[in-house]
Amino acid sequence: MIRRREFIAGLGGAVAWPLAARAQQRALPLVGFVSALTEYEVRFRQGLSEAGYSEGRNVTVEYHNLDGKFDRLPAVMADLVRRRVAVIATLGTAPALAARAATATIPIVFSVGQDPVKLGLVASLARPGGNATGFNFFSHETEAKRLSLLHELVPKAVRIGMLVNPTNAANTEATLPDVREAAHALGLQIQVVNASTIGEINAAFAALARERADALFMNGDAFFTSRRVQLANLAARYAVPATYSVRTFVEAGGLMSYGTSPTDTWRQVGAYTGNILKGANPAELPVQQAVKFEFVINRGTAMLLGLDVPPTLLAIADEVIE
């Protein structure tokens, strides 16, 4: 017969183990991951793993997918700061700026397409000096080159529509001056068209057709990336030659893309996050910069549009999709 005291002691132990397990779970460092697309999460986890961190084992990650709704950023960041997360990891200019505005103490790891010094995220690339560091994949610095390649492929195009997401104001404001300057140098006219919803994308293409745009320059934007199939299909339907910032559009049937491949930076954001969890100081972690640029052409789409791809472009293309 089990003595009453032994039974109670055993019961107490049984209760204590789940409580201890829950306490251990609560003690795991919490990372707030803020991005515009869920597809970024896989690469981020890969980087965390490379740094020795696995969700549920020694870190907890809370994912905030904006789905193009950038007006949610202030509330998301305020909540993460209030709960004193260990690190805020961001992908995109708008999330990075929102995080920097929300806290000067919680470490921030960012991935942005333009100069983080000009954005005010860091003091310098070599020594960030504050609570933020990360990666620059140069999407804005490549816009003039991308427009030049479009001009070479479609030399008769003069009126160029530029599709931007008005809810991603930081991105648009950073890109538009460079594109307009490049267009002026090439003798092109830029017509800005806004779209931030599926319906507005459809309306934007109808407007471009009415106003007889000769080609389309797609501004880099996570919401647009999530709608790449729709955008490529509309460009084909309206017979508008279009250029994009990342290759996934070309794989979906788009005409051409030029820019860096941001997928590796998403992994590196995870790795930097892991380093900071280990105790690294973001003020001393240098901002890394992308070094690989890729030019991709979809020759099948070019043929459907009645375009002959010049041999000079085929020679410099990193990939030609047939």
C-alpha positions as CSV (number, residue, x, y, z in Angstrom):
1,M,0.0,0.0,0.0
2,I,1.3,3.4,-0.9
3,R,1.7,5.7,2.0
4,R,-0.3,8.9,1.9
5,R,2.8,11.1,2.2
6,E,4.6,9.3,-0.6
7,F,1.5,9.5,-2.8
8,I,1.2,13.3,-2.3
9,A,4.9,13.7,-2.9
10,G,4.7,11.7,-6.1
11,L,1.7,13.8,-7.2
12,G,3.5,16.9,-6.5
13,G,6.4,15.8,-8.6
14,A,4.1,15.0,-11.5
15,V,2.6,18.5,-11.3
16,A,6.0,20.1,-11.0
17,W,7.4,18.7,-14.2
18,P,4.9,20.3,-16.6
19,L,5.3,23.5,-14.7
20,A,9.0,23.4,-15.1
21,A,8.7,22.6,-18.8
22,R,6.4,25.6,-19.3
23,A,8.8,27.8,-17.3
24,Q,11.6,26.7,-19.5
25,Q,9.5,27.4,-22.6
26,R,8.8,30.9,-21.4
27,A,12.5,31.5,-20.7
28,L,13.4,31.0,-24.4
29,P,14.5,34.2,-26.1
30,L,11.8,35.7,-28.2
31,V,12.5,37.0,-31.7
32,G,10.0,39.2,-33.6
33,F,10.2,38.6,-37.3
34,V,8.4,41.2,-39.4
35,S,8.2,40.8,-43.2
36,A,5.8,41.2,-46.1
37,L,5.8,37.6,-47.4
38,T,5.6,34.3,-45.6
39,E,8.0,32.8,-48.2
40,Y,10.8,34.7,-46.5
41,E,10.4,32.6,-43.3
42,V,12.1,29.4,-44.7
43,R,15.3,31.2,-45.4
44,F,15.3,33.0,-42.1
45,R,14.9,29.7,-40.3
46,Q,17.8,28.3,-42.3
47,G,20.0,31.1,-41.1
48,L,19.0,30.7,-37.5
49,S,19.8,27.0,-37.8
50,E,23.2,27.8,-39.1
51,A,23.8,29.9,-36.1
52,G,22.8,27.0,-33.8
53,Y,19.2,28.0,-33.1
54,S,16.1,25.9,-33.5
55,E,12.5,27.1,-32.8
56,G,11.1,25.5,-29.7
57,R,14.4,24.2,-28.6
58,N,16.4,27.3,-27.7
59,V,14.5,30.2,-29.4
60,T,10.9,31.3,-30.0
61,V,10.1,33.2,-33.2
62,E,6.9,35.2,-33.6
63,Y,6.1,35.9,-37.2
64,H,4.3,39.0,-38.4
65,N,3.4,38.8,-42.1
66,L,2.3,42.2,-43.3
67,D,0.8,41.0,-46.6
68,G,1.3,44.4,-48.0
69,K,-0.5,46.2,-45.1
70,F,2.2,48.5,-44.1
71,D,-0.2,50.6,-41.9
72,R,0.0,47.8,-39.4
73,L,3.7,48.5,-38.7
74,P,3.5,51.0,-35.9
75,A,1.2,48.8,-33.8
76,V,3.3,45.6,-34.5
77,M,6.5,47.3,-33.5
78,A,5.0,48.9,-30.4
79,D,3.8,45.5,-29.2
80,L,7.2,43.9,-29.8
81,V,9.0,46.7,-27.9
82,R,6.4,46.6,-25.0
83,R,7.1,42.9,-24.6
84,R,10.9,43.4,-24.8
85,V,11.7,40.8,-27.4
86,A,15.3,39.8,-27.7
87,V,15.7,40.8,-31.3
88,I,13.6,42.4,-34.0
89,A,14.4,41.0,-37.5
90,T,12.9,42.9,-40.5
91,L,12.8,42.4,-44.2
92,G,12.2,45.5,-46.3
93,T,12.7,49.2,-45.9
94,A,9.4,50.1,-44.2
95,P,9.7,47.4,-41.5
96,A,13.3,48.4,-40.8
97,L,12.4,52.1,-40.4
98,A,9.4,51.3,-38.2
99,A,11.6,49.2,-35.9
100,R,14.3,51.9,-35.7
101,A,11.6,54.5,-34.8
102,A,10.2,52.2,-32.2
103,T,13.3,51.4,-30.2
104,A,16.9,52.5,-29.7
105,T,17.8,49.6,-27.4
106,I,16.4,46.3,-28.7
107,P,18.7,44.8,-31.3
108,I,17.4,45.1,-34.9
109,V,18.6,43.0,-37.9
110,F,17.4,44.4,-41.2
111,S,17.5,43.6,-44.9
112,V,16.9,46.7,-47.1
113,G,17.3,47.6,-50.7
114,Q,18.9,51.0,-50.3
115,D,21.8,52.6,-48.4
116,P,21.1,52.0,-44.7
117,V,23.3,55.0,-43.8
118,K,21.1,57.3,-45.9
119,L,18.1,55.7,-44.3
120,G,19.4,56.6,-40.9
121,L,19.5,53.0,-39.8
122,V,23.3,53.0,-39.0
123,A,26.1,55.5,-38.6
124,S,28.4,53.6,-41.1
125,L,28.5,50.3,-42.8
126,A,31.7,49.1,-41.1
127,R,30.6,50.2,-37.6
128,P,26.8,50.6,-37.3
129,G,27.2,52.2,-33.9
130,G,23.7,51.7,-32.6
131,N,21.2,48.9,-32.1
132,A,20.7,48.0,-35.7
133,T,22.7,46.2,-38.4
134,G,22.0,43.9,-41.3
135,F,22.2,43.6,-45.1
136,N,21.8,45.8,-48.1
137,F,20.8,44.1,-51.4
138,F,21.1,47.2,-53.5
139,S,17.7,47.1,-55.2
140,H,17.5,50.9,-55.6
141,E,21.1,51.3,-56.8
142,T,20.3,49.0,-59.8
143,E,17.2,50.8,-61.0
144,A,19.0,52.9,-63.6
145,K,20.7,49.9,-65.0
146,R,17.4,48.0,-65.1
147,L,15.7,50.8,-67.0
148,S,18.6,51.0,-69.5
149,L,18.3,47.2,-70.2
150,L,14.6,47.7,-70.9
151,H,15.4,50.5,-73.2
152,E,17.9,48.3,-75.1
153,L,15.4,45.5,-75.4
154,V,12.5,47.8,-76.4
155,P,14.3,50.8,-78.1
156,K,11.1,52.3,-79.5
157,A,9.4,52.6,-76.1
158,V,9.2,56.2,-74.9
159,R,6.3,56.3,-72.5
160,I,7.2,54.1,-69.5
161,G,4.6,53.3,-66.9
162,M,6.0,52.8,-63.4
163,L,3.8,50.7,-61.0
164,V,4.3,51.6,-57.3
165,N,2.6,50.6,-54.1
166,P,1.5,53.8,-52.4
167,T,1.2,52.1,-49.0
168,N,5.0,51.4,-49.2
169,A,5.8,55.1,-49.2
170,A,9.4,54.8,-48.0
171,N,10.2,52.4,-50.9
172,T,8.6,54.6,-53.5
173,E,10.2,57.8,-52.3
174,A,13.6,56.2,-52.4
175,T,13.2,54.7,-55.9
176,L,11.3,57.3,-57.9
177,P,14.0,60.1,-58.1
178,D,16.6,57.6,-59.4
179,V,14.2,56.2,-62.0
180,R,13.1,59.7,-63.2
181,E,16.8,60.8,-63.4
182,A,17.7,57.7,-65.4
183,A,14.6,58.1,-67.7
184,H,15.6,61.8,-68.4
185,A,19.1,60.7,-69.4
186,L,17.6,58.1,-71.8
187,G,15.0,60.5,-73.2
188,L,12.1,58.5,-71.7
189,Q,8.9,59.7,-70.0
190,I,7.8,58.1,-66.7
191,Q,4.2,57.8,-65.8
192,V,3.5,56.7,-62.2
193,V,0.6,54.4,-61.6
194,N,-0.5,53.3,-58.0
195,A,-1.7,49.9,-56.9
196,S,-2.0,48.4,-53.4
197,T,-4.7,45.8,-53.9
198,I,-5.5,43.1,-56.4
199,G,-8.3,45.2,-57.9
200,E,-6.1,48.2,-58.2
201,I,-3.5,46.2,-60.1
202,N,-6.1,45.3,-62.6
203,A,-7.2,48.9,-62.9
204,A,-3.6,50.1,-63.3
205,F,-3.1,47.9,-66.3
206,A,-6.3,49.1,-67.8
207,A,-5.2,52.7,-67.3
208,L,-1.8,52.0,-68.9
209,A,-3.5,50.5,-71.9
210,R,-5.8,53.6,-72.2
211,E,-2.9,55.9,-72.1
212,R,-0.8,53.8,-74.5
213,A,2.2,53.1,-72.3
214,D,5.0,51.5,-74.4
215,A,6.5,49.5,-71.5
216,L,6.3,49.0,-67.8
217,F,8.8,49.4,-65.0
218,M,7.7,47.4,-62.0
219,N,8.9,48.9,-58.7
220,G,10.3,46.4,-56.3
221,D,7.7,45.7,-53.6
222,A,6.8,42.6,-51.5
223,F,3.1,42.9,-52.3
224,F,3.9,42.9,-56.0
225,T,6.1,39.9,-55.5
226,S,3.2,38.1,-53.9
227,R,1.1,38.9,-57.0
228,R,3.8,38.1,-59.6
229,V,1.6,35.6,-61.5
230,Q,-1.2,38.1,-61.8
231,L,1.2,40.8,-62.9
232,A,2.9,38.7,-65.5
233,N,-0.4,37.5,-66.9
234,L,-1.7,41.1,-67.1
235,A,1.5,42.2,-68.9
236,A,1.0,39.4,-71.4
237,R,-2.7,40.1,-71.8
238,Y,-2.1,43.8,-72.5
239,A,1.1,43.1,-74.5
240,V,3.2,45.4,-72.3
241,P,6.9,44.7,-72.1
242,A,7.8,44.8,-68.4
243,T,10.9,44.8,-66.3
244,Y,11.1,43.5,-62.7
245,S,13.6,43.6,-59.9
246,V,13.7,39.9,-59.1
247,R,13.9,36.7,-61.2
248,T,10.7,35.2,-59.7
249,F,8.6,37.4,-62.0
250,V,10.4,36.1,-65.0
251,E,10.0,32.5,-63.9
252,A,6.2,33.4,-63.7
253,G,6.2,34.5,-67.3
254,G,7.5,38.1,-67.0
255,L,9.8,39.5,-69.7
256,M,13.0,40.4,-67.9
257,S,14.6,41.2,-64.5
258,Y,17.8,42.7,-63.2
259,G,18.9,43.0,-59.6
260,T,20.4,41.2,-56.7
261,S,19.0,37.9,-55.4
262,P,17.6,38.8,-52.0
263,T,16.9,35.2,-51.0
264,D,20.4,34.8,-49.5
265,T,20.1,38.0,-47.5
266,W,17.0,36.5,-45.8
267,R,19.1,33.6,-44.7
268,Q,21.9,35.9,-43.5
269,V,19.3,37.9,-41.4
270,G,18.6,34.7,-39.6
271,A,22.3,34.0,-39.0
272,Y,23.0,37.6,-37.7
273,T,20.0,37.2,-35.4
274,G,21.5,34.0,-34.0
275,N,24.8,35.8,-33.5
276,I,23.2,38.5,-31.5
277,L,21.3,36.0,-29.4
278,K,24.7,34.5,-28.6
279,G,25.8,38.0,-27.4
280,A,27.2,39.8,-30.4
281,N,26.8,43.6,-30.3
282,P,24.9,44.9,-33.4
283,A,26.9,48.2,-33.1
284,E,30.0,46.2,-34.0
285,L,28.5,43.8,-36.6
286,P,29.3,45.4,-40.0
287,V,26.5,45.8,-42.5
288,Q,26.9,43.3,-45.3
289,Q,26.4,44.2,-48.9
290,A,25.2,42.0,-51.8
291,V,27.9,41.3,-54.4
292,K,26.0,39.2,-57.0
293,F,23.6,40.8,-59.6
294,E,21.6,38.7,-62.1
295,F,20.0,39.6,-65.4
296,V,17.3,37.1,-66.6
297,I,15.4,37.2,-69.8
298,N,12.3,35.1,-70.8
299,R,12.8,34.7,-74.5
300,G,9.5,32.9,-74.8
301,T,7.7,35.9,-73.5
302,A,9.7,38.2,-75.8
303,M,8.6,36.2,-78.8
304,L,5.0,36.4,-77.7
305,L,5.4,40.2,-77.5
306,G,7.0,40.3,-80.9
307,L,10.4,41.3,-79.6
308,D,13.8,40.2,-80.9
309,V,16.3,40.0,-78.1
310,P,19.5,41.6,-79.3
311,P,22.6,39.3,-79.2
312,T,24.3,41.8,-76.9
313,L,21.6,41.2,-74.2
314,L,21.7,37.5,-74.7
315,A,25.5,37.6,-74.3
316,I,25.3,39.3,-70.9
317,A,22.2,37.5,-69.5
318,D,22.9,35.3,-66.6
319,E,20.0,33.1,-67.7
320,V,17.7,32.9,-70.7
321,I,14.4,31.2,-70.0
322,E,13.0,29.6,-73.2
